[in-house]
Amino acid sequence: ELIGLPQEIFTPLFAMARIVGWCAHRNEELNFEGKRIIRPAYKNVLDDVTYVPIKKR
């Protein structure tokens, strides 16, 4: 809103800026030897917590 862009184009503008990176990532997945997915590993280091419904938070 600060530069006068209508809210309706926020998502398409974001996608336009990211699509080259998305395509490069997909090309790596398809062409990398072994066809493995190239993605950083994720390890959750948090303790398990009990779900609390929104109304009780």
N, C-alpha and C positions, 0 to 999 in steps of 0.2 A: 504494500500500500504506500510505502514511503516514496516510491518512484512512479507511482501512478499506474501500475499494472493491475488489470482486473484480476480478481481472485480466481476466476475460471481458468486462467492460463498458468497458474502456479505449477500444477502437476505436469502439463505438457512441457513447460520450460525446464523443469527438473529432469524429465526424461530425455529431452534433447541434449542436455549437458552431460548426461551419463551414458548415453547409448553406445558411444565409441568404446568406453571401458567395458560395458556389458558384452559387446561383440568380441572384444579382445579376450575376455575371460572365457567365453564360449569356444573361441578358436583354440585356446590353450587346452581346454578340456577335450576337444575332438582330436587334436593333433599331437598331444604330448604322448610320448612312448608309454604304453601301458594303459592309456585312456583313463588314468586316475583323475579325480577331481582335485584341482589345485585350490586349496582353501586352508587358511590357518586353522590349527587345532584349537579346540575350545575345551576348557576344563572348568567346571563350576567349582568354586572354592567356598561358596556360601553354605551355611548349615541349612538343612531342611526346615521349612516353616509351615505351620498349619494355615490353610487358606481361611481368610476372614472375609465374609461377604461385605460388599461395598457399604451397605446400610449400617454395618456394625463397626466400621473403621472410624 
